[in-house]
């Protein structure tokens, strides 16, 4: 059976998104058909529209989603119809060299659905991050589904599917923040503030938010940072050192991903401290540092891909923290919109007016 559903598609580089009818097949072996409940509007979707990720148009956008499993194919045992799930783009294979050494969070061969979703004329769609969740239904690999409790706000917990998990994981998984640490986060968009939330959850006692926008700094302080620095007024490195006894922070997270902010992060960390890059640089960007400084400062320089998360481990744990009141995911939901409102949501995201716009899918 083929399902005709409404979905958000971009047909060419920099073309406006359009709401179209697409065809979604029933699941085959190893696949799951999911009724989408909510999907966050992420920068990655905008990058697909702009051609910054690839040119396999048309793209079916959306990936930061919750849904309910509608049907499963043969050999699927991890989920069943009726399960509430968060979708993820790290469906681990269990067989690659990372999985074999017990580090499935770095899986190099993650799964997607085998069958293709199409436009009505048969044109194959490329689903964003193998998910494509700005749609009433989508088809994914069953391993892309992580079961979570159904008694929580789908819009809030669905954000763990990408950006919020990236930020929280950058602090906890990649940065290894522990009780009593000092942490600085450069860049207070959704991912940066999520990193602040992760640092708070891990027990950091000094959490410094840095941004060129004082409104973002104020929001970060309201959501867990203990100090804020407007880096248009105060040098970021000097400000972080002043708040950490002159030494620098134990962990500095660059949630912007530019050479300038990475350099700030490098020099704002304490000796033997850790720098984490979670902001995504563009291909032409380069960094130059004195090699003696890299050696002499010790510590670690790390990049964080998807917050080094393992969805089966991290999603249920973070939902439990949300339910217990330890993690305020509700604060990240700036607005709730419909499938037809994506283009305007992209604009608000680019202007820094929202942490997350969340699509609530009608008919799911």
C-alpha positions in Angstrom: 0.0 0.0 0.0 1.2 3.5 -0.8 0.2 6.4 1.5 -0.6 9.9 0.0 0.4 12.5 2.6 1.3 16.2 2.8 4.9 17.1 3.1 7.4 20.0 2.8 9.8 19.7 -0.2 12.5 21.9 -1.7 13.0 21.2 -5.4 16.2 23.2 -6.2 18.9 25.2 -4.5 17.6 28.3 -2.8 14.1 27.6 -4.1 11.2 28.3 -1.7 9.9 25.3 0.2 6.5 23.9 -1.0 3.8 21.9 0.6 3.2 18.9 -1.7 1.6 15.5 -1.9 4.1 12.7 -1.6 3.9 8.9 -1.7 5.1 6.9 1.2 5.3 3.1 0.8 4.5 0.6 3.5 7.5 -0.6 5.4 9.7 -3.3 4.1 12.2 -5.5 6.0 13.9 -3.5 8.7 11.8 -0.4 8.2 9.1 1.5 10.1 6.3 3.8 8.9 5.8 6.6 11.4 2.9 9.1 11.9 4.7 12.4 12.6 3.4 14.3 15.6 6.0 17.2 15.8 9.2 18.3 14.0 11.5 21.1 15.0 12.8 23.6 12.4 16.6 23.1 12.5 19.4 25.0 10.7 20.3 21.8 9.0 17.0 22.0 7.0 17.9 25.5 5.9 21.3 24.2 4.8 19.6 21.6 2.6 17.5 24.4 1.1 20.6 26.5 0.4 22.6 23.7 -1.1 25.2 23.6 1.7 24.8 19.9 2.3 24.4 18.4 -1.2 22.5 18.7 -4.5 20.3 15.6 -4.4 17.2 17.6 -5.0 14.3 17.4 -4.4 14.7 17.1 -0.6 12.1 16.1 1.8 12.9 18.3 4.8 12.6 17.8 8.5 14.4 15.5 10.9 14.0 16.6 14.5 10.8 14.7 15.2 8.5 12.7 17.4 5.9 10.3 16.1 3.9 7.2 16.6 4.9 4.0 14.8 2.1 3.1 12.4 3.5 -0.2 10.9 6.7 -2.1 10.8 8.3 -4.4 8.3 9.6 -7.9 8.6 12.3 -8.7 11.1 11.7 -5.5 13.2 11.8 -6.2 16.9 12.8 -2.9 18.5 9.5 -1.1 18.0 5.9 -2.0 17.3 2.8 -0.1 16.1 1.6 2.3 18.7 5.0 3.1 20.2 5.8 6.8 20.8 9.2 7.4 19.3 11.8 10.1 18.8 13.5 9.8 15.4 17.2 9.9 15.1 19.9 9.9 12.4 22.2 7.5 14.2 20.7 4.1 13.7 23.8 2.1 14.6 24.8 -0.9 12.5 26.5 -3.0 15.3 29.1 -4.2 12.9 31.5 -1.4 11.9 34.8 -0.9 13.5 33.4 1.7 16.0 30.6 -0.5 17.0 32.9 -3.5 17.4 35.1 -1.6 19.8 32.1 -0.7 21.9 31.8 2.9 20.7 28.5 2.8 18.9 28.0 6.5 19.4 30.6 6.9 16.6 29.0 4.3 14.2 30.4 4.8 10.7 27.6 2.9 8.9 24.3 4.1 10.2 21.1 2.8 8.6 18.3 4.6 6.6 15.2 3.2 5.0 15.9 1.2 1.8 12.7 2.1 -0.1 12.2 5.6 -1.5 9.5 8.1 -0.9 8.5 10.0 -4.0 6.6 12.9 -5.5 3.3 11.9 -7.2 5.1 11.7 -10.6 7.5 9.1 -9.2 10.5 11.5 -8.7 12.5 10.1 -5.8 12.9 12.3 -2.7 16.1 12.6 -0.6 14.9 12.8 3.0 16.9 15.2 5.2 19.4 13.2 7.3 17.6 10.0 6.2 14.4 11.1 8.0 12.2 13.6 6.1 9.8 14.5 8.9 8.1 17.7 7.7 5.4 15.3 6.6 2.3 13.6 7.9 4.0 10.2 7.6 7.6 9.2 6.9 9.5 5.9 6.3 12.7 5.3 8.3 14.9 2.4 9.3 13.5 0.9 12.4 16.7 1.6 14.2 16.1 5.3 13.7 13.2 5.0 16.2 13.8 5.3 19.9 10.9 4.6 22.2 10.1 7.2 24.8 7.3 7.8 27.3 4.1 9.0 25.8 3.0 11.2 28.7 5.3 14.1 27.8 5.0 17.1 25.4 6.0 15.7 22.0 7.1 19.1 20.8 9.6 19.4 23.6 11.1 16.0 23.7 11.3 15.8 19.9 14.0 18.4 20.0 16.3 15.8 21.4 16.3 14.4 17.9 19.0 16.8 16.7 20.0 20.3 17.9 19.2 20.1 21.6 20.9 16.7 21.8 23.9 18.1 20.0 24.3 20.9 22.6 23.6 18.7 25.7 25.9 16.0 24.4 28.7 18.5 23.6 28.8 19.3 27.3 28.2 15.8 28.9 29.4 13.3 26.3 32.2 15.1 24.4 33.3 17.7 27.0 32.9 15.3 29.9 31.6 18.1 32.2 31.5 16.9 35.8 30.5 18.2 39.3 32.2 21.5 40.1 33.6 22.2 36.7 33.7 25.6 35.1 32.2 25.8 31.6 32.1 28.6 29.0 29.8 28.4 25.9 30.5 30.7 23.0 27.3 31.2 21.0 23.9 31.3 22.6 21.6 30.0 19.9 19.6 26.8 20.4 22.6 24.5 20.5 24.7 26.8 22.7 21.9 27.2 25.3 21.4 23.4 25.2 25.1 23.0 26.0 24.5 25.3 29.0 21.6 23.1 30.0 23.8 20.1 29.7 26.5 21.7 31.8 24.0 22.5 34.5 22.6 19.0 34.4 26.2 17.6 34.8 26.8 19.7 37.9 29.0 22.5 36.7 29.1 25.4 39.2 30.4 28.1 36.9 28.6 28.4 33.5 29.5 31.3 31.4 27.4 32.3 28.4 29.1 34.4 25.6 27.4 36.0 22.6 27.5 39.2 20.6 23.7 39.6 21.2 22.9 40.8 24.8 19.4 39.4 24.5 20.7 35.9 23.8 23.1 36.3 26.8 20.2 37.3 29.0 18.1 34.3 27.8 21.1 32.0 28.5 21.4 33.3 32.0 17.7 32.8 32.5 18.0 29.1 31.4 21.0 28.1 33.5 24.1 30.2 32.9 25.6 31.7 36.1 27.3 34.5 34.2 27.0 36.3 30.9 29.4 38.1 28.6 28.4 40.5 25.8 31.5 39.9 23.6 30.8 43.2 21.7 31.6 45.0 25.0 34.0 42.6 26.7 36.8 40.5 25.2 35.5 36.9 25.5 38.9 35.4 26.6 39.6 38.1 29.2 36.0 37.9 30.4 36.1 34.1 30.8 39.4 34.2 32.6 38.2 37.0 34.9 35.3 34.8 36.0 37.5 31.7 36.6 40.2 33.1 38.9 42.4 34.2 35.9 42.9 30.6 34.7 40.2 29.9 32.1 37.4 27.4 32.1 37.7 23.7 32.5 35.6 23.2 29.3 35.0 25.7 26.6 32.3 24.9 24.0 32.3 26.7 20.6 28.7 26.6 19.5 29.3 29.0 16.6 31.9 27.2 14.5 34.0 30.1 13.1 37.8 30.5 13.2 37.4 33.5 15.5 35.3 31.8 18.1 37.4 28.6 18.0 40.5 30.7 18.7 38.7 32.3 21.6 37.7 28.9 22.9 41.3 27.7 22.7 42.7 30.5 24.7 39.8 30.8 27.1 40.3 27.3 28.5 42.5 26.4 31.6 45.7 24.5 31.3 44.8 20.8 30.6 41.2 22.0 29.8 39.0 20.9 27.0 37.8 22.7 23.9 34.7 21.3 22.2 33.7 22.4 18.6 30.0 21.8 18.1 29.2 24.7 15.8 29.4 23.7 12.2 32.0 25.5 10.1 31.7 26.0 6.4 34.1 24.2 4.0 36.4 27.1 3.3 37.2 27.9 6.9 40.6 27.2 8.3 42.4 27.7 11.7 46.0 28.5 12.5 47.4 28.1 16.0 51.0 28.1 17.3 51.9 24.4 17.6 53.8 25.1 20.8 50.6 26.5 22.4 48.8 23.4 21.4 51.5 21.3 23.1 52.1 23.6 26.1 48.4 24.1 27.1 47.8 20.4 27.2 44.3 19.1 27.5 42.1 18.2 24.6 40.6 19.6 21.4 37.5 17.7 20.4 34.7 18.0 17.8 31.2 16.9 18.8 29.1 15.2 16.1 25.5 14.9 17.2 26.7 15.4 20.8 28.4 12.0 20.6 25.1 10.6 21.5 23.8 7.1 21.5 20.0 7.6 21.1 19.0 4.3 22.8 21.0 5.4 25.8 20.6 9.2 25.9 17.0 9.9 24.8 15.2 8.0 27.5 17.6 9.3 30.1 17.1 12.9 29.1 13.3 12.5 28.9 13.5 11.1 32.5 15.4 14.3 33.6 12.7 16.4 31.8 9.9 14.6 33.6 11.7 15.1 36.9 12.1 18.8 36.4 15.9 18.7 35.9 15.9 19.7 32.2 13.6 22.4 30.9 13.0 21.3 27.3 9.8 23.4 27.2 11.9 26.5 27.3 13.3 25.6 23.8 9.9 25.6 22.1 9.5 29.2 21.0 6.5 28.7 18.8 4.2 26.0 17.4 3.5 26.2 13.7 1.9 24.3 10.8 3.5 22.5 7.8 2.7 25.5 5.7 4.7 27.9 7.9 8.3 26.6 7.3 9.6 29.4 5.0 8.6 32.1 7.6 10.1 30.0 10.4 13.4 29.9 8.5 13.4 33.7 8.5 12.8 33.9 12.2 15.6 31.4 12.8 18.1 33.3 10.7 17.2 36.5 12.5 17.8 34.9 15.9 14.2 35.4 17.0 13.5 31.9 18.2 15.3 29.0 19.8 13.1 26.5 18.0 10.0 26.7 15.9 8.2 23.4 16.1 5.8 22.0 13.5 2.7 20.3 14.9 1.5 18.0 12.2 -2.2 17.9 11.6 -3.8 14.5 11.2 -1.0 12.5 12.9 
